[in-house]
């Protein structure tokens, strides 16, 4: 499993219904669009699009969200940029 960078902000429709009953959300074969976070002018087009075998989002005891992408490949954009020093300084939104 590949951990999702800590500088990524997670927005999922499931977040609003997150309860104490479930500790993990798992999506099989998701397509994940990654946008650069820009306020107040939000991005309309994704920066990177990846397809993964599985996406797992879990909630830690302290309330933070953690995510893992398993076996992903890039459909569009430059996913390698996310691991560069410039890319690590940016913030992202995943959909």
CNS distance restraints for C-alpha pairs under 8 A (distance, minus, plus):
assign (resid   1 and name CA) (resid  68 and name CA) 6.16 0.50 0.50
assign (resid   1 and name CA) (resid  69 and name CA) 6.14 0.50 0.50
assign (resid   1 and name CA) (resid  70 and name CA) 4.65 0.50 0.50
assign (resid   1 and name CA) (resid  71 and name CA) 7.03 0.50 0.50
assign (resid   2 and name CA) (resid  68 and name CA) 5.61 0.50 0.50
assign (resid   2 and name CA) (resid  69 and name CA) 5.42 0.50 0.50
assign (resid   2 and name CA) (resid  70 and name CA) 5.90 0.50 0.50
assign (resid   2 and name CA) (resid  71 and name CA) 7.70 0.50 0.50
assign (resid   3 and name CA) (resid  67 and name CA) 6.19 0.50 0.50
assign (resid   3 and name CA) (resid  68 and name CA) 4.56 0.50 0.50
assign (resid   3 and name CA) (resid  69 and name CA) 6.40 0.50 0.50
assign (resid   4 and name CA) (resid   8 and name CA) 7.34 0.50 0.50
assign (resid   4 and name CA) (resid  66 and name CA) 7.59 0.50 0.50
assign (resid   4 and name CA) (resid  67 and name CA) 5.49 0.50 0.50
assign (resid   4 and name CA) (resid  68 and name CA) 5.45 0.50 0.50
assign (resid   4 and name CA) (resid  69 and name CA) 6.58 0.50 0.50
assign (resid   5 and name CA) (resid  88 and name CA) 7.98 0.50 0.50
assign (resid   7 and name CA) (resid  88 and name CA) 6.87 0.50 0.50
assign (resid   7 and name CA) (resid  89 and name CA) 7.78 0.50 0.50
assign (resid   7 and name CA) (resid  90 and name CA) 7.18 0.50 0.50
assign (resid   7 and name CA) (resid  91 and name CA) 5.36 0.50 0.50
assign (resid   7 and name CA) (resid  92 and name CA) 6.79 0.50 0.50
assign (resid   8 and name CA) (resid  91 and name CA) 5.66 0.50 0.50
assign (resid   8 and name CA) (resid  92 and name CA) 4.70 0.50 0.50
assign (resid   8 and name CA) (resid  93 and name CA) 6.02 0.50 0.50
assign (resid   8 and name CA) (resid  94 and name CA) 7.26 0.50 0.50
assign (resid   9 and name CA) (resid  91 and name CA) 7.08 0.50 0.50
assign (resid   9 and name CA) (resid  92 and name CA) 5.75 0.50 0.50
assign (resid   9 and name CA) (resid  93 and name CA) 4.97 0.50 0.50
assign (resid   9 and name CA) (resid  94 and name CA) 6.73 0.50 0.50
assign (resid  10 and name CA) (resid  65 and name CA) 7.73 0.50 0.50
assign (resid  10 and name CA) (resid  93 and name CA) 6.01 0.50 0.50
assign (resid  10 and name CA) (resid  94 and name CA) 5.66 0.50 0.50
assign (resid  10 and name CA) (resid  95 and name CA) 7.63 0.50 0.50
assign (resid  11 and name CA) (resid  15 and name CA) 7.15 0.50 0.50
assign (resid  11 and name CA) (resid  93 and name CA) 6.82 0.50 0.50
assign (resid  11 and name CA) (resid  94 and name CA) 6.30 0.50 0.50
assign (resid  11 and name CA) (resid  95 and name CA) 6.35 0.50 0.50
assign (resid  12 and name CA) (resid  16 and name CA) 7.91 0.50 0.50
assign (resid  12 and name CA) (resid  95 and name CA) 6.67 0.50 0.50
assign (resid  13 and name CA) (resid  17 and name CA) 7.81 0.50 0.50
assign (resid  14 and name CA) (resid  18 and name CA) 6.27 0.50 0.50
assign (resid  18 and name CA) (resid  22 and name CA) 7.38 0.50 0.50
assign (resid  23 and name CA) (resid  58 and name CA) 5.67 0.50 0.50
assign (resid  23 and name CA) (resid  59 and name CA) 5.93 0.50 0.50
assign (resid  24 and name CA) (resid  56 and name CA) 6.65 0.50 0.50
assign (resid  24 and name CA) (resid  57 and name CA) 5.63 0.50 0.50
assign (resid  24 and name CA) (resid  58 and name CA) 4.36 0.50 0.50
assign (resid  24 and name CA) (resid  59 and name CA) 6.84 0.50 0.50
assign (resid  25 and name CA) (resid  56 and name CA) 5.63 0.50 0.50
assign (resid  25 and name CA) (resid  57 and name CA) 5.16 0.50 0.50
assign (resid  25 and name CA) (resid  58 and name CA) 6.36 0.50 0.50
assign (resid  26 and name CA) (resid  54 and name CA) 6.93 0.50 0.50
assign (resid  26 and name CA) (resid  55 and name CA) 5.68 0.50 0.50
assign (resid  26 and name CA) (resid  56 and name CA) 4.49 0.50 0.50
assign (resid  26 and name CA) (resid  57 and name CA) 6.54 0.50 0.50
assign (resid  27 and name CA) (resid  54 and name CA) 5.64 0.50 0.50
assign (resid  27 and name CA) (resid  55 and name CA) 5.13 0.50 0.50
assign (resid  27 and name CA) (resid  56 and name CA) 6.50 0.50 0.50
assign (resid  28 and name CA) (resid  52 and name CA) 7.80 0.50 0.50
assign (resid  28 and name CA) (resid  53 and name CA) 6.03 0.50 0.50
assign (resid  28 and name CA) (resid  54 and name CA) 4.60 0.50 0.50
assign (resid  28 and name CA) (resid  55 and name CA) 6.61 0.50 0.50
assign (resid  29 and name CA) (resid  51 and name CA) 6.63 0.50 0.50
assign (resid  29 and name CA) (resid  52 and name CA) 5.35 0.50 0.50
assign (resid  29 and name CA) (resid  53 and name CA) 4.63 0.50 0.50
assign (resid  29 and name CA) (resid  54 and name CA) 5.42 0.50 0.50
assign (resid  29 and name CA) (resid  55 and name CA) 7.65 0.50 0.50
assign (resid  30 and name CA) (resid  51 and name CA) 5.82 0.50 0.50
assign (resid  30 and name CA) (resid  52 and name CA) 5.68 0.50 0.50
assign (resid  30 and name CA) (resid  53 and name CA) 7.05 0.50 0.50
assign (resid  30 and name CA) (resid  54 and name CA) 6.55 0.50 0.50
assign (resid  30 and name CA) (resid  55 and name CA) 6.71 0.50 0.50
assign (resid  31 and name CA) (resid  49 and name CA) 6.98 0.50 0.50
assign (resid  31 and name CA) (resid  50 and name CA) 5.73 0.50 0.50
assign (resid  31 and name CA) (resid  51 and name CA) 4.41 0.50 0.50
assign (resid  31 and name CA) (resid  52 and name CA) 6.57 0.50 0.50
assign (resid  32 and name CA) (resid  49 and name CA) 5.70 0.50 0.50
assign (resid  32 and name CA) (resid  50 and name CA) 5.33 0.50 0.50
assign (resid  32 and name CA) (resid  51 and name CA) 6.24 0.50 0.50
assign (resid  32 and name CA) (resid  52 and name CA) 7.82 0.50 0.50
assign (resid  32 and name CA) (resid  94 and name CA) 6.45 0.50 0.50
assign (resid  32 and name CA) (resid  95 and name CA) 5.71 0.50 0.50
assign (resid  33 and name CA) (resid  46 and name CA) 5.70 0.50 0.50
assign (resid  33 and name CA) (resid  47 and name CA) 7.53 0.50 0.50
assign (resid  33 and name CA) (resid  48 and name CA) 6.06 0.50 0.50
assign (resid  33 and name CA) (resid  49 and name CA) 4.52 0.50 0.50
assign (resid  33 and name CA) (resid  50 and name CA) 6.65 0.50 0.50
assign (resid  33 and name CA) (resid  94 and name CA) 5.68 0.50 0.50
assign (resid  33 and name CA) (resid  95 and name CA) 5.21 0.50 0.50
assign (resid  34 and name CA) (resid  46 and name CA) 5.44 0.50 0.50
assign (resid  34 and name CA) (resid  47 and name CA) 5.66 0.50 0.50
assign (resid  34 and name CA) (resid  48 and name CA) 5.10 0.50 0.50
assign (resid  34 and name CA) (resid  49 and name CA) 6.05 0.50 0.50
assign (resid  34 and name CA) (resid  92 and name CA) 6.47 0.50 0.50
assign (resid  34 and name CA) (resid  93 and name CA) 5.74 0.50 0.50
assign (resid  34 and name CA) (resid  94 and name CA) 4.68 0.50 0.50
assign (resid  34 and name CA) (resid  95 and name CA) 6.59 0.50 0.50
assign (resid  35 and name CA) (resid  43 and name CA) 6.49 0.50 0.50
assign (resid  35 and name CA) (resid  45 and name CA) 7.16 0.50 0.50
assign (resid  35 and name CA) (resid  46 and name CA) 4.69 0.50 0.50
assign (resid  35 and name CA) (resid  47 and name CA) 5.06 0.50 0.50
assign (resid  35 and name CA) (resid  48 and name CA) 6.97 0.50 0.50
assign (resid  35 and name CA) (resid  92 and name CA) 5.51 0.50 0.50
assign (resid  35 and name CA) (resid  93 and name CA) 5.12 0.50 0.50
assign (resid  35 and name CA) (resid  94 and name CA) 6.42 0.50 0.50
assign (resid  36 and name CA) (resid  43 and name CA) 6.75 0.50 0.50
assign (resid  36 and name CA) (resid  46 and name CA) 7.63 0.50 0.50
assign (resid  36 and name CA) (resid  47 and name CA) 6.45 0.50 0.50
assign (resid  36 and name CA) (resid  90 and name CA) 7.18 0.50 0.50
assign (resid  36 and name CA) (resid  91 and name CA) 6.14 0.50 0.50
assign (resid  36 and name CA) (resid  92 and name CA) 4.57 0.50 0.50
assign (resid  36 and name CA) (resid  93 and name CA) 6.34 0.50 0.50
assign (resid  37 and name CA) (resid  42 and name CA) 6.74 0.50 0.50
assign (resid  37 and name CA) (resid  43 and name CA) 7.19 0.50 0.50
assign (resid  37 and name CA) (resid  90 and name CA) 7.64 0.50 0.50
assign (resid  37 and name CA) (resid  91 and name CA) 5.47 0.50 0.50
assign (resid  37 and name CA) (resid  92 and name CA) 4.95 0.50 0.50
assign (resid  37 and name CA) (resid  93 and name CA) 6.03 0.50 0.50
assign (resid  38 and name CA) (resid  42 and name CA) 5.11 0.50 0.50
assign (resid  38 and name CA) (resid  43 and name CA) 6.61 0.50 0.50
assign (resid  47 and name CA) (resid  77 and name CA) 6.07 0.50 0.50
assign (resid  47 and name CA) (resid  78 and name CA) 7.79 0.50 0.50
assign (resid  48 and name CA) (resid  74 and name CA) 7.43 0.50 0.50
assign (resid  48 and name CA) (resid  75 and name CA) 7.72 0.50 0.50
assign (resid  48 and name CA) (resid  76 and name CA) 5.51 0.50 0.50
assign (resid  48 and name CA) (resid  77 and name CA) 4.44 0.50 0.50
assign (resid  48 and name CA) (resid  78 and name CA) 6.15 0.50 0.50
assign (resid  48 and name CA) (resid  79 and name CA) 6.08 0.50 0.50
assign (resid  49 and name CA) (resid  74 and name CA) 6.07 0.50 0.50
assign (resid  49 and name CA) (resid  75 and name CA) 5.41 0.50 0.50
assign (resid  49 and name CA) (resid  76 and name CA) 4.99 0.50 0.50
assign (resid  49 and name CA) (resid  77 and name CA) 6.52 0.50 0.50
assign (resid  50 and name CA) (resid  72 and name CA) 6.37 0.50 0.50
assign (resid  50 and name CA) (resid  73 and name CA) 5.53 0.50 0.50
assign (resid  50 and name CA) (resid  74 and name CA) 4.37 0.50 0.50
assign (resid  50 and name CA) (resid  75 and name CA) 5.22 0.50 0.50
assign (resid  50 and name CA) (resid  76 and name CA) 6.96 0.50 0.50
assign (resid  51 and name CA) (resid  72 and name CA) 5.43 0.50 0.50
assign (resid  51 and name CA) (resid  73 and name CA) 5.61 0.50 0.50
assign (resid  51 and name CA) (resid  74 and name CA) 6.49 0.50 0.50
assign (resid  51 and name CA) (resid  75 and name CA) 6.72 0.50 0.50
assign (resid  52 and name CA) (resid  69 and name CA) 6.28 0.50 0.50
assign (resid  52 and name CA) (resid  70 and name CA) 5.98 0.50 0.50
assign (resid  52 and name CA) (resid  71 and name CA) 5.57 0.50 0.50
assign (resid  52 and name CA) (resid  72 and name CA) 3.88 0.50 0.50
assign (resid  52 and name CA) (resid  73 and name CA) 6.45 0.50 0.50
assign (resid  53 and name CA) (resid  69 and name CA) 7.56 0.50 0.50
assign (resid  53 and name CA) (resid  70 and name CA) 5.57 0.50 0.50
assign (resid  53 and name CA) (resid  71 and name CA) 5.43 0.50 0.50
assign (resid  53 and name CA) (resid  72 and name CA) 6.22 0.50 0.50
assign (resid  54 and name CA) (resid  69 and name CA) 5.98 0.50 0.50
assign (resid  54 and name CA) (resid  70 and name CA) 5.19 0.50 0.50
assign (resid  54 and name CA) (resid  71 and name CA) 7.36 0.50 0.50
assign (resid  55 and name CA) (resid  67 and name CA) 7.15 0.50 0.50
assign (resid  55 and name CA) (resid  68 and name CA) 5.75 0.50 0.50
assign (resid  55 and name CA) (resid  69 and name CA) 4.77 0.50 0.50
assign (resid  55 and name CA) (resid  70 and name CA) 6.42 0.50 0.50
assign (resid  56 and name CA) (resid  67 and name CA) 5.54 0.50 0.50
assign (resid  56 and name CA) (resid  68 and name CA) 5.24 0.50 0.50
assign (resid  56 and name CA) (resid  69 and name CA) 6.73 0.50 0.50
assign (resid  57 and name CA) (resid  65 and name CA) 6.75 0.50 0.50
assign (resid  57 and name CA) (resid  66 and name CA) 5.67 0.50 0.50
assign (resid  57 and name CA) (resid  67 and name CA) 4.43 0.50 0.50
assign (resid  57 and name CA) (resid  68 and name CA) 6.66 0.50 0.50
assign (resid  58 and name CA) (resid  65 and name CA) 5.74 0.50 0.50
assign (resid  58 and name CA) (resid  66 and name CA) 5.30 0.50 0.50
assign (resid  58 and name CA) (resid  67 and name CA) 6.36 0.50 0.50
assign (resid  59 and name CA) (resid  63 and name CA) 5.96 0.50 0.50
assign (resid  59 and name CA) (resid  64 and name CA) 5.78 0.50 0.50
assign (resid  59 and name CA) (resid  65 and name CA) 4.62 0.50 0.50
assign (resid  59 and name CA) (resid  66 and name CA) 6.28 0.50 0.50
assign (resid  60 and name CA) (resid  64 and name CA) 5.37 0.50 0.50
assign (resid  60 and name CA) (resid  65 and name CA) 6.22 0.50 0.50
assign (resid  60 and name CA) (resid  66 and name CA) 7.23 0.50 0.50
assign (resid  74 and name CA) (resid  78 and name CA) 7.59 0.50 0.50
assign (resid  74 and name CA) (resid  79 and name CA) 6.57 0.50 0.50
assign (resid  78 and name CA) (resid  82 and name CA) 7.92 0.50 0.50
assign (resid  79 and name CA) (resid  83 and name CA) 7.90 0.50 0.50
assign (resid  80 and name CA) (resid  84 and name CA) 7.04 0.50 0.50
assign (resid  81 and name CA) (resid  86 and name CA) 7.60 0.50 0.50
assign (resid  81 and name CA) (resid  87 and name CA) 5.41 0.50 0.50
assign (resid  82 and name CA) (resid  86 and name CA) 7.90 0.50 0.50
assign (resid  82 and name CA) (resid  87 and name CA) 4.45 0.50 0.50
assign (resid  82 and name CA) (resid  88 and name CA) 5.99 0.50 0.50
assign (resid  83 and name CA) (resid  87 and name CA) 5.94 0.50 0.50
assign (resid  83 and name CA) (resid  88 and name CA) 5.99 0.50 0.50
assign (resid  84 and name CA) (resid  88 and name CA) 6.04 0.50 0.50
assign (resid  85 and name CA) (resid  89 and name CA) 6.41 0.50 0.50
assign (resid  86 and name CA) (resid  90 and name CA) 6.90 0.50 0.50
